[in-house]
């Protein structure tokens, strides 16, 4: 009888837990989707780049989505990527400041506030990636001297070509590669 209860109750509890922990995202057509599934589907691995820390590698994939959204001036996609980064950063050792920066991106619909939080997030992510290292590929630490009211700001890129997330279309190629992480 005990075995029967275990066999019947454990799967039911697992389903309840999964349903309770699921993050629901409403897509453009109005239907609801699990945000973790959507994030995984939207995160295309960056060709040739593999970080040593798997959790950090997954986080970097979402960072690429965030960078693209900010470069395109897409507030909604930036918030969505910020949400995925916030969730992923909770699993990364030393990711507390990433969680805070990502939460700021998710909480605002102002692109300039998102870009300011992105600057802090980028600084922290660069430090974590340098600490962890790469299995393969290389990342570029790009720098725009005009970002953040001429204080300058960095971001990570898997490509040498500059695509500035701080100014988007206004100044797409403003910046330079400051460092290469291998």
N, C-alpha and C positions, 0 to 999 in steps of 0.2 A: 504494500500500500504506500509506504514511504517513497519508493522508487516511482510509482505512478504520479504522486503529487509533484515530485521533483521534475519529472519529464513534462508534466502539463504546466506547472507554474513558472519554471525558469524561462521558457521561450516567451511566455506572456509578459513577464517582467522585463525581459530584454526589449520587446517591442514597445512597451510603455516608455522605457528609458530612452530609446532611440527617438520616439515621437516627441518626447518632452525636450530633448536636447537639439532637435532639428531647428535650424534657422530657416525661416521661410522668406523667400524673395518673390516679389511680384514682377513678372516680366512685362515687356511693353504691350503685349496683347491682353494683359490683365489676369493671366493665370498665374497660380502660385507654384514656385519651384523651391527645392532645397538649395539654400545659398552655397553650401559646401559643394554640392554636386555642380552647380553653376560655376563656381569659382574654379573647380578642377577642370571643367570643360573649357573654360575661357583661358586657362593658363597654358599657353603653348610653351614648351621648353625652349629656352634660348639655345640656338644651335651651338654645340661644342662647349658650352659652359656647364660645369658640374662642380658644385661646392662640396667640400668634404663632409660638412654637417648636413644631413638629409633634411632636417627641419628648416634650417637656414636656406637650403636650396629651394624648398617649396615656397618659402617666404620671398625669396628673390624673384621667383616667377610672378608673384602677385605685384611685387615692386615694379617689374617691367610693365605690367598692365596699368599701374598707377602713373608711371612716368609718361606712358603713351596718352593716357586720359588728360593729364595736365598739359602736355604738349599740344593737344588738340583743343584744349579749353573746355573739356567735357566734365562738368561738375558732377553729374549723376554717376558716370563711370568711375570718377575719382573717389566718390563716396563709397561705391561698391567695392572697389579695390582696397580702399582704406579699411573697410569692415573685415575683409579677408585677411589683411595684414595684421590687424588688431587681434583677431582670433589666432592666427598662426604664431604671432610673437609671444603669446602667452605660453607657448610650448618651447620657446627658445631660451636657453640659459643666458641670462643677462639681457633679456628682451624687454624689460620693464619700461624703459624710455621709448622703445618702439611702440609699445602698446599705447602710451600716452599720446604720442605724436599721431598715430593712426586714428585714435579716437577723435582728435581734433579735426582731422580730415573728414571723418564720417559725420561729425556733428554740424558741419557748416555747409551752406550752399553758396558761399562766397569763394570764388576761384583764387583770389589773392590770399585769403586766410588759409586755404588748402595749400597753396604754394609755400607759404611761410612755415606751416607745419611739416611740409615735405622736406624743407631744408634741414630741420632738426632730425627728422627721420633718416634722411640720407647720411648725415654725419654719423649717426649711431650705427647704421647698417654698414657703412664703410669700415668702421672700427671692428665690428663683429666679423665681417668677412675677412679682413686682414688677419684677425686672430685665428679664425677657423682654417682659412686657406682654400685653395681650389684643387680639385682632382684633375680637371682638364679645362682648357680654354684660357681666356684672359678677360679681365674686366678693366674698363677704363674709368678713371675718376676724372670726370669733366668738371670744369670750373667756369662760371660766368661772373666776371668782376662787377657787372652792373646789377646783379640780383640783390635783393634784400636792401634796397636803397643804397646801392653802391658799396655795400659791405662785402659783397660776393657770396657765392654759394656753390656747393658741389652737388653732383649727382652721379650715379653709376650708369654705365652703358656697356653693352656687349659689342658696340660698334664704334670705330674711330670717328665716324661722321657725327657732327654735332647736331642734335635735335633738342633745343633748349626748352625744358619744361617750365621755366620761370617766366618766359615771355611768349611762348608759343609762336603763333603766326607773326606777331609784331617784330620779333627778332629771332627767327628760327635758328640761325647759325651763330648766334653770339656765344662765344665761349671757346675753350680750348681743352685739350687733354692735358691734365696736370700730372697724372700718374697712371701706371699700368700695374694691375694686381695679377700675378701669375700663380 
